[in-house]
Amino acid sequence: MASGEPNLQDCPYICPSERGKHPGSQQYGVAGGGSHENPYERPYVPGQVQPPVHKVYPAGSPPTYLPQPTESTSGDFLGMSGVGPWAAGHLDWTPQAGITGVRPVVDKYSITRYSTGEWRRNNEAVLTPRATDKAIAMEKQFKKEIADTFDQIQNAQNDSNNNLKKRVKDLSSWQKKVEAAEHAITEEINILDEYRARLKAACRILMLPEAIAKECLELRTSRYEPDLVRDDAEQELVNEVAIVGEIRRVFTETLAKAENQMLKNKAAKAAIESDWSDKMLTLKVDKKNLRMSPESSLILAHPGVARWPENGTTKEYWEHYCSESIRNCDDVRHESENLRGDLMTAITKGAQDLKTQGDRTNMALVDSIVATQQCCDHLEKNLKENLQKTADVENLIDYLNESLRKVDASTKLSETRLHGRNYERPNVENCRDEAQYALIAEHKLIKEKAEALRGQARQAEAVRSELMKYRGELEKEIACKRKSLSINEDRCARARAHMPTPEDFAAL
């Protein structure tokens, strides 16, 4: 500071240039106005002390314990000089005078270091809320940040809850689809199992027509030699056995396909049930998470869980897996449905073919029975005629024998007459007269007729033998035909009456 310039912070009572004056002294005054005069500048005169006068501050001034707008920078001056009746010492000038003001006087009653202005400024400094403002600002800022934090956390939780709700909705939708697919494949397994049981029953039923056809073939081997032929009925029975074998082969192959398809259905059901179980557990977890809140009693600290799991998948793969799981299950179910259609077609067509072949066999058997019956009737008619002819021939033979006996008597008569005439007539009387010629001619005629009758008798015997032989043949043929009729009409017909019908296959 220059030496000629006055210092506003210097005490007017110390500085010689401005002694007795103070920059702010004009601002102080009594109620009536006028400048303040320090009575301690002059020597004490009794009765000079004035009554107390209250200081008046401008309107709107702060409290008196705080700095006033009328104060100087050095604070209020003391109404006591460095010398006087009460001065017990002298003033010290220090380098802190510009900051703290002039050091007050020190007497025997008190040691005062600060001025009133300094005291007021100290009060202001003490009363000024430094850390409090900082604390208030910090509190306001932190509360705002905490409120923002909780708002952000709440928004994040709301977003998570919305995403969880959407996820639960998606899971519920897929779970219903998977459950529908699981119910469908379960129903298909039950239906296919019923169809498989029907196919097994159809295979067991096939044993009956096969046994009937084989029994008929075996019975027909008991026919006698002439009727042991491969007729239409025999051929149809052989065809029937072959058709039964083909139907059994088809049934066996279809049954193997059904068994394989049943394994596929069960595998598809196990896969879809596993997917359904996973979705149910996931749905339970997500619903549990959706019900949770910061006030829940089930929440715990799990450090290190904010990371992607090692076996985690993407949402696209999850959707692809869900759709593929349902599609695979539906494909297996459709394949099973098609196999059921083929299975029923095999049973229905097989039963129809078996019925058709059975009708062909029955018709062939009927035709054979009719032909055999007609032949048997004709044979019986011939047998009757043969018996009649045989009786007639036997009567003829008897008549021929009787005739031969009569001819023999005539022969004997003729020979007796000739013997008497040849050996009993004497000498010349034994002549060849007309009687002799007549007897010889008679004997010759009788001999010829006897030989003719014997030839006829032999022919009659031969015819009788032929008739007897034919009779045996007829009786044998009739027995053969009756045997065939008994086999075809009785035993085979009774056996074939138990042939299964398509209705029996359809009722399985």
C-alpha positions in Angstrom: 0.0 0.0 0.0 1.3 3.5 -0.8 2.4 5.6 2.1 0.2 8.6 1.1 -3.0 6.5 0.8 -5.1 6.0 3.8 -6.1 2.5 4.8 -9.8 2.1 5.3 -9.2 -0.7 7.7 -7.0 1.4 10.0 -8.5 2.7 13.2 -9.3 6.4 12.9 -8.2 6.8 16.5 -4.8 5.3 15.7 -4.0 6.7 12.3 -2.8 10.3 12.6 -4.1 11.4 9.2 -7.7 10.6 10.0 -7.7 10.8 13.7 -11.0 11.1 15.3 -12.9 10.0 12.2 -14.2 6.7 11.1 -15.6 5.9 7.6 -18.7 4.4 9.1 -19.1 6.9 11.9 -21.4 9.0 10.0 -23.8 6.1 9.7 -24.2 5.8 13.5 -26.2 8.3 15.3 -28.6 9.0 18.0 -32.3 9.2 17.6 -32.2 12.9 17.0 -29.5 12.6 14.4 -26.1 14.3 14.3 -22.6 12.9 14.5 -21.2 10.8 17.3 -18.6 12.4 19.5 -16.4 10.3 21.6 -16.5 11.7 25.1 -13.3 10.0 25.9 -11.3 12.1 23.6 -11.2 14.9 26.1 -10.5 14.9 29.7 -13.1 13.7 32.1 -15.5 16.3 33.4 -18.0 15.2 36.1 -21.5 15.1 34.9 -20.6 14.7 31.3 -21.8 11.0 31.0 -25.0 10.9 28.9 -27.9 8.5 29.4 -28.0 5.3 27.2 -29.3 5.8 23.7 -30.5 2.8 21.7 -28.9 2.3 18.4 -31.2 2.4 15.4 -30.5 0.3 12.4 -32.1 0.6 9.0 -35.2 -1.2 8.3 -34.7 -4.8 7.1 -31.3 -5.1 8.8 -30.3 -8.5 10.0 -30.3 -9.3 13.7 -27.9 -7.5 15.9 -25.7 -10.5 16.3 -25.0 -10.6 12.6 -23.0 -8.1 10.6 -24.9 -4.9 9.8 -24.9 -3.0 6.6 -23.7 0.2 8.5 -20.6 -1.5 9.9 -17.1 -0.7 8.7 -14.8 -3.4 7.6 -13.0 -3.2 10.9 -16.1 -3.5 13.0 -17.5 -1.1 15.6 -15.0 1.3 17.2 -14.6 1.2 20.9 -15.6 4.2 22.9 -12.3 4.2 24.8 -9.0 5.8 23.8 -5.6 4.4 24.4 -5.2 6.7 27.3 -7.5 7.7 30.0 -8.6 6.9 33.5 -9.5 3.4 32.5 -6.6 2.7 30.2 -4.4 0.0 31.8 -2.0 -0.4 28.9 -1.4 0.6 25.4 -2.6 -0.7 21.9 -0.6 -3.2 19.9 -0.4 -2.9 16.2 -0.1 -6.3 14.5 0.1 -7.5 10.9 -3.4 -9.1 11.4 -5.0 -5.6 11.8 -6.2 -5.7 8.2 -8.0 -9.0 8.8 -9.0 -8.9 12.4 -9.1 -5.2 13.0 -7.3 -3.3 15.7 -6.5 -5.1 18.8 -8.8 -3.8 21.6 -7.5 -2.3 24.8 -6.7 -4.5 27.6 -7.6 -3.5 31.1 -7.5 -5.2 34.5 -11.0 -6.5 34.1 -11.0 -8.2 30.8 -8.8 -9.2 27.9 -10.7 -8.5 24.6 -9.1 -9.4 21.3 -11.9 -9.1 18.8 -14.1 -6.2 17.9 -17.9 -6.3 17.7 -17.8 -6.5 14.0 -15.5 -9.5 14.2 -17.8 -11.0 16.7 -20.8 -10.5 14.4 -18.9 -11.9 11.5 -17.8 -14.8 13.6 -21.5 -15.4 14.5 -22.4 -15.1 10.9 -19.7 -17.6 10.0 -20.7 -19.9 12.7 -24.4 -19.6 12.0 -23.9 -19.9 8.2 -24.8 -23.6 7.5 -21.8 -24.8 5.6 -21.9 -28.6 6.2 -25.7 -28.3 6.7 -26.2 -26.9 3.2 -23.9 -29.5 1.9 -25.8 -32.1 3.8 -29.1 -30.7 2.6 -27.8 -30.6 -0.9 -26.4 -34.0 -0.6 -29.5 -35.3 1.0 -31.6 -33.7 -1.7 -29.3 -35.0 -4.4 -29.0 -38.5 -2.9 -32.8 -38.7 -2.3 -33.3 -37.7 -5.9 -30.8 -40.2 -7.0 -32.2 -42.8 -4.7 -35.7 -42.0 -6.0 -34.4 -42.2 -9.5 -32.7 -45.4 -8.6 -35.8 -46.9 -7.2 -37.8 -45.6 -10.2 -35.3 -47.2 -12.5 -35.4 -50.4 -10.5 -39.2 -50.3 -10.4 -39.2 -49.7 -14.2 -36.7 -52.5 -14.6 -38.9 -54.8 -12.4 -42.0 -53.7 -14.3 -40.2 -54.5 -17.6 -39.1 -57.8 -16.2 -42.6 -58.5 -14.9 -44.0 -57.6 -18.3 -41.5 -59.8 -20.0 -42.2 -62.6 -17.5 -46.0 -62.2 -18.2 -45.3 -62.4 -21.9 -43.1 -65.4 -21.3 -45.7 -67.1 -19.1 -48.3 -66.4 -21.8 -46.0 -67.9 -24.5 -45.2 -70.8 -22.2 -48.9 -71.4 -21.5 -49.7 -71.3 -25.2 -46.9 -73.7 -26.1 -47.8 -75.8 -23.0 -51.4 -76.1 -24.2 -50.2 -77.1 -27.7 -47.8 -79.6 -26.3 -50.5 -81.0 -24.0 -52.9 -81.3 -26.9 -50.2 -83.1 -28.9 -49.6 -85.4 -25.9 -53.3 -86.2 -25.6 -53.5 -86.9 -29.3 -50.5 -89.2 -29.3 -51.8 -91.0 -26.2 -55.2 -91.5 -27.8 -53.5 -92.7 -30.9 -51.4 -95.2 -28.9 -54.6 -96.6 -27.3 -56.4 -96.8 -30.6 -53.4 -98.4 -32.3 -53.1 -100.9 -29.4 -56.8 -101.8 -29.9 -56.2 -102.2 -33.7 -53.1 -104.3 -33.0 -55.2 -106.5 -30.6 -57.8 -106.9 -33.4 -55.1 -107.8 -35.9 -53.7 -110.4 -33.4 -57.3 -111.8 -33.0 -57.6 -111.9 -36.8 -54.4 -113.9 -37.0 -55.8 -116.3 -34.5 -59.1 -116.5 -36.4 -57.2 -117.4 -39.5 -56.2 -120.6 -37.9 -59.9 -121.7 -38.1 -60.4 -121.5 -41.9 -56.9 -122.9 -42.5 -57.7 -125.8 -40.2 -61.1 -126.3 -41.9 -59.5 -126.3 -45.4 -56.8 -128.7 -44.4 -59.3 -130.9 -42.6 -61.4 -131.0 -45.8 -58.4 -131.8 -47.9 -57.4 -134.6 -45.4 -61.0 -135.9 -45.4 -61.1 -136.0 -49.1 -58.0 -138.2 -49.1 -60.2 -140.8 -47.6 -62.2 -141.1 -50.8 -62.1 -144.4 -52.6 -59.9 -144.9 -55.6 -62.2 -143.9 -58.4 -63.2 -140.7 -56.7 -59.7 -139.8 -55.6 -59.4 -137.0 -58.2 -58.2 -133.4 -58.2 -61.5 -131.9 -59.0 -62.6 -128.2 -58.8 -63.4 -128.6 -55.1 -60.0 -130.0 -54.4 -58.3 -127.1 -56.4 -60.4 -124.5 -54.6 -59.5 -126.0 -51.2 -55.8 -125.8 -52.1 -56.3 -122.2 -53.2 -58.1 -121.5 -50.0 -55.2 -122.8 -48.0 -52.8 -120.7 -50.1 -55.0 -117.6 -49.6 -55.1 -118.1 -45.9 -51.3 -118.4 -45.9 -51.0 -115.1 -47.9 -53.5 -113.4 -45.6 -51.5 -114.5 -42.6 -48.3 -113.3 -44.2 -49.9 -109.9 -44.8 -51.3 -109.8 -41.3 -47.9 -110.8 -39.8 -46.1 -108.0 -41.8 -48.7 -105.5 -40.8 -48.5 -106.6 -37.2 -44.7 -106.1 -37.3 -45.3 -102.6 -38.7 -47.8 -102.0 -36.0 -45.3 -103.1 -33.3 -42.6 -100.9 -34.8 -45.1 -98.0 -35.1 -46.1 -98.6 -31.4 -42.4 -98.1 -30.4 -42.3 -94.9 -32.5 -45.5 -93.7 -30.8 -44.2 -94.4 -27.4 -40.9 -92.7 -28.1 -42.8 -89.6 -29.5 -45.0 -89.7 -26.4 -42.0 -89.9 -24.1 -40.4 -86.9 -25.9 -43.5 -84.8 -25.9 -44.1 -85.7 -22.2 -40.5 -84.7 -21.4 -41.1 -81.4 -23.3 -44.4 -80.9 -21.5 -42.8 -81.6 -18.1 -40.0 -79.1 -18.8 -42.5 -76.5 -19.8 -44.6 -77.2 -16.7 -41.6 -76.8 -14.5 -40.5 -73.6 -16.3 -44.0 -72.3 -16.2 -44.1 -73.0 -12.4 -40.7 -71.2 -12.0 -41.8 -68.2 -14.1 -45.1 -67.9 -12.3 -43.3 -68.1 -9.0 -40.9 -65.4 -10.1 -43.9 -63.3 -11.3 -45.5 -63.5 -7.9 -42.3 -62.4 -6.1 -41.7 -58.9 -5.0 -39.0 -57.2 -2.8 -41.3 -57.8 0.1 -41.5 -61.5 -0.5 -40.2 -63.8 2.3 -38.7 -66.3 -0.2 -36.1 -64.1 -1.7 -32.4 -64.9 -0.9 -29.1 -63.7 -2.0 -27.5 -65.8 -4.8 -24.1 -64.3 -5.8 -22.8 -65.1 -9.2 -26.2 -65.9 -10.8 -26.2 -62.9 -13.1 -24.7 -64.8 -16.0 -25.8 -66.9 -18.9 -26.0 -70.7 -18.0 -23.7 -73.0 -19.9 -26.6 -75.0 -21.3 -28.6 -71.9 -22.2 -30.2 -71.7 -25.6 -31.5 -68.9 -27.7 -35.2 -68.0 -28.0 -35.2 -68.8 -31.7 -33.8 -72.2 -31.0 -36.4 -72.7 -28.2 -39.3 -71.7 -30.6 -37.8 -74.0 -33.3 -37.5 -76.9 -30.8 -41.1 -76.4 -29.6 -42.5 -76.4 -33.1 -40.3 -79.3 -34.2 -41.3 -81.3 -31.1 -45.0 -80.9 -31.9 -44.4 -81.4 -35.6 -42.5 -84.7 -35.0 -45.2 -85.9 -32.7 -47.9 -85.0 -35.2 -45.9 -86.7 -38.0 -45.6 -89.9 -36.0 -49.3 -89.7 -35.1 -50.3 -89.2 -38.8 -48.0 -92.1 -39.7 -49.8 -94.2 -37.1 -53.2 -93.2 -38.4 -52.2 -94.2 -42.0 -50.9 -97.5 -40.6 -54.2 -98.0 -38.9 -56.0 -97.5 -42.2 -53.7 -100.0 -43.9 -54.3 -102.4 -41.0 -58.1 -102.2 -41.2 -57.8 -102.5 -45.0 -55.8 -105.6 -44.6 -58.3 -107.1 -42.2 -61.3 -106.1 -44.3 -59.9 -107.1 -47.6 -58.5 -110.3 -46.2 -61.8 -111.2 -44.7 -63.6 -110.4 -48.0 -61.1 -112.4 -50.0 -61.4 -115.3 -47.5 -65.2 -115.1 -47.8 -65.0 -115.0 -51.6 -62.7 -118.0 -51.7 -64.9 -119.8 -49.2 -67.9 -119.2 -51.5 -65.9 -120.5 -54.5 -64.9 -123.6 -52.5 -68.4 -124.2 -51.2 -69.8 -123.8 -54.8 -67.2 -126.3 -56.1 -68.1 -128.7 -53.3 -71.8 -128.3 -54.1 -71.2 -128.9 -57.8 -69.1 -132.0 -56.9 -71.8 -133.2 -54.5 -74.5 -132.7 -57.1 -72.5 -134.5 -59.8 -71.7 -137.3 -57.4 -75.3 -137.6 -56.3 -76.5 -137.7 -59.8 -73.9 -140.4 -60.7 -74.8 -142.3 -57.6 -78.5 -142.2 -58.5 -77.7 -143.4 -62.0 -75.5 -146.1 -60.6 -78.3 -147.2 -58.3 -80.7 -147.2 -61.2 -78.2 -149.3 -63.2 -77.8 -151.6 -60.2 -81.5 -152.1 -60.1 -81.6 -152.9 -63.8 -78.6 -155.1 -63.4 -80.2 -157.0 -60.6 -83.4 -157.4 -62.7 -81.4 -158.6 -65.7 -79.4 -160.9 -63.5 -82.6 -162.4 -62.2 -84.0 -162.7 -65.8 -80.8 -164.4 -66.9 -80.9 -166.7 -64.0 -84.4 -167.6 -64.9 -83.4 -168.1 -68.5 -80.5 -170.3 -67.4 -83.0 -172.3 -65.3 -85.3 -172.6 -68.3 -82.4 -173.6 -70.5 -81.3 -176.3 -68.0 -84.9 -177.5 -67.9 -85.0 -177.5 -71.7 -81.7 -179.4 -71.7 -83.2 -182.0 -69.4 -86.1 -182.4 -71.7 -83.8 -182.6 -74.7 -81.8 -185.2 -72.9 -84.9 -187.3 -72.4 -85.7 -187.0 -76.1 -82.1 -187.9 -76.8 -82.3 -190.9 -74.6 -85.6 -191.9 -76.3 -84.0 -191.6 -79.7 -80.9 -193.5 -78.7 -83.0 -196.2 -76.9 -85.0 -196.7 -80.1 -82.0 -196.8 -82.3 -80.2 -199.2 -79.9 -83.2 -201.6 -80.0 -83.5 -201.4 -83.7 -79.8 -201.9 -84.3 -79.2 -204.7 -81.9 -82.5 -206.4 -81.4 -83.7 -206.8 -84.9 -82.4 -210.1 -86.4 -80.8 -210.7 -89.7 -82.5 -209.2 -92.7 -84.9 -207.3 -90.5 -82.2 -205.0 -89.5 -82.7 -202.9 -92.5 -82.4 -199.2 -93.2 -85.9 -198.4 -93.5 -87.6 -195.0 -93.3 -88.1 -195.4 -89.6 -84.4 -195.9 -89.2 -83.7 -192.8 -91.2 -86.2 -190.9 -89.3 -84.8 -192.0 -85.9 -81.3 -191.1 -87.1 -82.5 -187.7 -88.3 -84.4 -187.2 -85.1 -81.3 -188.2 -83.0 -79.1 -185.8 -85.1 -81.6 -183.0 -84.7 -81.9 -183.7 -81.0 -78.1 -183.6 -80.6 -77.9 -180.4 -82.5 -80.5 -178.8 -80.5 -79.0 -180.0 -77.3 -75.7 -178.6 -78.3 -77.4 -175.3 -79.2 -79.1 -175.2 -75.9 -75.9 -176.0 -74.1 -74.2 -173.1 -76.0 -77.1 -170.8 -75.0 -76.7 -172.0 -71.5 -73.0 -171.2 -71.6 -73.8 -167.8 -73.1 -76.4 -167.2 -70.4 -73.9 -168.1 -67.7 -71.3 -165.8 -69.2 -73.9 -163.0 -69.3 -74.8 -163.8 -65.8 -71.1 -163.7 -64.8 -70.8 -160.3 -66.5 -73.9 -159.1 -64.8 -72.6 -160.2 -61.5 -69.3 -158.6 -62.1 -71.0 -155.4 -63.2 -73.1 -155.6 -60.2 -70.0 -155.7 -58.1 -68.6 -152.7 -59.9 -71.8 -150.9 -59.5 -72.0 -151.6 -55.9 -68.4 -150.6 -55.5 -69.0 -147.4 -57.4 -72.1 -146.7 -55.4 -70.2 -147.2 -52.1 -67.4 -145.0 -53.5 -69.9 -142.3 -54.4 -71.7 -142.6 -51.1 -68.3 -142.3 -49.3 -67.6 -139.2 -51.4 -71.0 -137.8 -50.7 -70.6 -138.5 -47.0 -67.2 -136.7 -47.0 -68.3 -133.7 -49.1 -71.9 -133.3 -48.0 -71.7 -134.3 -44.4 -68.3 -134.0 -42.8 -66.9 -131.2 -45.0 -70.1 -129.3 -44.9 -70.3 -129.5 -41.2 -66.7 -128.4 -40.9 -67.2 -125.5 -43.4 -70.3 -124.3 -41.5 -67.8 -122.9 -38.9 -66.0 -120.8 -41.5 -65.5 -117.2 -40.2 -67.4 -114.5 -42.0 -66.3 -110.8 -42.6 -68.6 -109.8 -39.9 -66.6 -111.9 -37.5 -63.4 -110.1 -38.5 -65.2 -106.7 -38.3 -66.5 -107.5 -34.8 -63.0 -107.9 -33.4 
